């Protein structure tokens, strides 16, 4: 499916974008004059700016050690500057030719199945079969690297969990507990209302709702709600999509209650801003101007000593607690887990050299270093025993959330369904559609995308 989509993308992208991708990527090379006879392996990922964490990790922690141990391989960094949505388009375009493809790409787990079905990725089954360290990877996190055909197309690079960040200063002012753990959505609303009463200039409750934020809307907001109901987005056994359920309606009504009915959310100028996360976590939250934010563990990287908004006593100032299920049913708590992987494009010329690099990126020590740099969770059980890793703020809470983790559908229709989720959520949050109207449009659009035979009626 994505193969057709990529073709249309190529027609829509400007010539300058295509040239930029071609210049930024490219296949491995053994040009002796350029690389002193070394095999060049190019790594591509989404570049987020001058404080890009992946760049710092690769340049400072990984490359010096790797090239010393592997003198015949030269690593070239090929970061792609793009928004989240544009990154997926650019990387898909680059992988269509051996002249433009990177040798290794950072692949978001939600795109892996679509890219694998399009023929863009190398099947790594035979590689991991002879790699003893594969057994050290956390079993349930391997799911993110396996496509619907049951084959492995990437090596997990990082994992994550999501929950509710809360500001202890504002909680104390509102008479709320420092060790807060809501047992239902209503208790989240109740806490936000108390913050509104006692700190009228603060944002009581924030969630990502702007479609400009891409997948964050689908995963951090809508699916964190939906998977806390009695429903899911996709049934992996029947291979049918859920487009018309009480869970969808309840999730949208919660968003409507926060943003419209009770006015507990950020103003639209903040909510629809593509930099919503930076504004909330680097400004509002650290300045006691936001009470509760539904988001991911990785936000601790904002507050580290070398982060954009350092907070020396973050565990005293903030709390991180599990998102409750709607009415406390089931396990009572819910999280969505995803993360990034390292994949080898199908058109990479020297796959053995690329695999050597991927194995090194996936080593126990490097996995711990990467997780610490990202402010994320390691995907290896042995890396999780690293003392520096265990010493990270909120690591215990974030890891415990994985016990109740759900994953996005491993189906190549998901990226397009996700876009419809983003449209639906933004329309409700902005008040342009009622939950009922937004849900109706969502059902129609998803049915058109996946086919009526593939929806649950």
Secondary structure in CASP SS format (residue, H / E / C, confidence):
PFRMAT SS
TARGET T0000
AUTHOR 0000-0000-0000
METHOD secondary structure of the structure
MODEL  1
X C 1.00
X H 1.00
X H 1.00
X H 1.00
X H 1.00
X H 1.00
X H 1.00
X H 1.00
X H 1.00
X H 1.00
X H 1.00
X H 1.00
X C 1.00
X C 1.00
X H 1.00
X H 1.00
X H 1.00
X H 1.00
X H 1.00
X H 1.00
X H 1.00
X H 1.00
X H 1.00
X H 1.00
X C 1.00
X C 1.00
X C 1.00
X C 1.00
X E 1.00
X C 1.00
X C 1.00
X H 1.00
X H 1.00
X H 1.00
X H 1.00
X C 1.00
X C 1.00
X C 1.00
X E 1.00
X E 1.00
X E 1.00
X E 1.00
X E 1.00
X E 1.00
X C 1.00
X E 1.00
X E 1.00
X C 1.00
X C 1.00
X C 1.00
X C 1.00
X C 1.00
X H 1.00
X H 1.00
X H 1.00
X H 1.00
X H 1.00
X H 1.00
X H 1.00
X H 1.00
X H 1.00
X H 1.00
X H 1.00
X H 1.00
X H 1.00
X H 1.00
X H 1.00
X H 1.00
X H 1.00
X C 1.00
X C 1.00
X C 1.00
X E 1.00
X E 1.00
X E 1.00
X E 1.00
X E 1.00
X C 1.00
X C 1.00
X E 1.00
X E 1.00
X C 1.00
X C 1.00
X H 1.00
X H 1.00
X H 1.00
X H 1.00
X H 1.00
X H 1.00
X H 1.00
X H 1.00
X H 1.00
X H 1.00
X H 1.00
X C 1.00
X C 1.00
X C 1.00
X C 1.00
X C 1.00
X C 1.00
X C 1.00
X C 1.00
X C 1.00
X E 1.00
X E 1.00
X E 1.00
X E 1.00
X E 1.00
X H 1.00
X H 1.00
X H 1.00
X H 1.00
X H 1.00
X H 1.00
X H 1.00
X H 1.00
X H 1.00
X C 1.00
X C 1.00
X C 1.00
X E 1.00
X C 1.00
X C 1.00
X C 1.00
X H 1.00
X H 1.00
X H 1.00
X H 1.00
X H 1.00
X C 1.00
X C 1.00
X H 1.00
X H 1.00
X H 1.00
X H 1.00
X H 1.00
X E 1.00
X C 1.00
X H 1.00
X H 1.00
X H 1.00
X H 1.00
X H 1.00
X H 1.00
X H 1.00
X E 1.00
X C 1.00
X C 1.00
X C 1.00
X C 1.00
X C 1.00
X E 1.00
X C 1.00
X C 1.00
X E 1.00
X E 1.00
X C 1.00
X C 1.00
X E 1.00
X C 1.00
X C 1.00
X E 1.00
X E 1.00
X E 1.00
X E 1.00
X E 1.00
X E 1.00
X H 1.00
X H 1.00
X H 1.00
X H 1.00
X H 1.00
X H 1.00
X C 1.00
X C 1.00
X C 1.00
X C 1.00
X C 1.00
X C 1.00
X C 1.00
X C 1.00
X C 1.00
X C 1.00
X C 1.00
X H 1.00
X H 1.00
X H 1.00
X H 1.00
X H 1.00
X H 1.00
X H 1.00
X H 1.00
X H 1.00
X H 1.00
X H 1.00
X H 1.00
X H 1.00
X H 1.00
X C 1.00
X C 1.00
X C 1.00
X C 1.00
X E 1.00
X E 1.00
X E 1.00
X E 1.00
X C 1.00
X C 1.00
X C 1.00
X C 1.00
X H 1.00
X H 1.00
X H 1.00
X C 1.00
X H 1.00
X H 1.00
X H 1.00
X H 1.00
X H 1.00
X H 1.00
X H 1.00
X H 1.00
X H 1.00
X H 1.00
X H 1.00
X H 1.00
X C 1.00
X C 1.00
X C 1.00
X C 1.00
X C 1.00
X C 1.00
X C 1.00
X E 1.00
X E 1.00
X C 1.00
X C 1.00
X C 1.00
X C 1.00
X E 1.00
X E 1.00
X E 1.00
X C 1.00
X C 1.00
X C 1.00
X H 1.00
X H 1.00
X H 1.00
X H 1.00
X H 1.00
X H 1.00
X H 1.00
X H 1.00
X H 1.00
X H 1.00
X H 1.00
X H 1.00
X H 1.00
X H 1.00
X H 1.00
X H 1.00
X C 1.00
X C 1.00
X C 1.00
X C 1.00
X C 1.00
X C 1.00
X H 1.00
X H 1.00
X H 1.00
X H 1.00
X C 1.00
X C 1.00
X C 1.00
X C 1.00
X H 1.00
X H 1.00
X H 1.00
X H 1.00
X H 1.00
X H 1.00
X H 1.00
X H 1.00
X H 1.00
X C 1.00
X C 1.00
X C 1.00
X C 1.00
X C 1.00
X E 1.00
X E 1.00
X E 1.00
X E 1.00
X E 1.00
X E 1.00
X E 1.00
X H 1.00
X H 1.00
X H 1.00
X H 1.00
X H 1.00
X H 1.00
X H 1.00
X C 1.00
X C 1.00
X C 1.00
X C 1.00
X C 1.00
X C 1.00
X C 1.00
X C 1.00
X C 1.00
X C 1.00
X H 1.00
X H 1.00
X H 1.00
X H 1.00
X E 1.00
X E 1.00
X E 1.00
X E 1.00
X C 1.00
X E 1.00
X E 1.00
X C 1.00
X C 1.00
X C 1.00
X C 1.00
X C 1.00
X C 1.00
X C 1.00
X C 1.00
X E 1.00
X E 1.00
X E 1.00
X E 1.00
X C 1.00
X C 1.00
X C 1.00
X E 1.00
X E 1.00
X E 1.00
X E 1.00
X C 1.00
X E 1.00
X C 1.00
X C 1.00
X C 1.00
X C 1.00
X C 1.00
X H 1.00
X H 1.00
X H 1.00
X H 1.00
X H 1.00
X H 1.00
X H 1.00
X H 1.00
X H 1.00
X H 1.00
X H 1.00
X C 1.00
X C 1.00
X H 1.00
X H 1.00
X H 1.00
X H 1.00
X H 1.00
X H 1.00
X H 1.00
X H 1.00
X H 1.00
X H 1.00
X H 1.00
X C 1.00
X C 1.00
X E 1.00
X C 1.00
X C 1.00
X E 1.00
X C 1.00
X C 1.00
X H 1.00
X H 1.00
X H 1.00
X C 1.00
X H 1.00
X H 1.00
X H 1.00
X H 1.00
X C 1.00
X C 1.00
X C 1.00
X C 1.00
X H 1.00
X H 1.00
X H 1.00
X H 1.00
X H 1.00
X H 1.00
X H 1.00
X H 1.00
X H 1.00
X H 1.00
X E 1.00
X E 1.00
X C 1.00
X C 1.00
X C 1.00
X C 1.00
X C 1.00
X C 1.00
X C 1.00
X H 1.00
X H 1.00
X H 1.00
X H 1.00
X H 1.00
X H 1.00
X H 1.00
X H 1.00
X H 1.00
X H 1.00
X H 1.00
X H 1.00
X H 1.00
X H 1.00
X H 1.00
X H 1.00
X C 1.00
X C 1.00
X C 1.00
X C 1.00
X C 1.00
X H 1.00
X H 1.00
X H 1.00
X H 1.00
X H 1.00
X H 1.00
X H 1.00
X H 1.00
X H 1.00
X H 1.00
X H 1.00
X H 1.00
X H 1.00
X H 1.00
X H 1.00
X H 1.00
X C 1.00
X H 1.00
X H 1.00
X H 1.00
X E 1.00
X E 1.00
X C 1.00
END
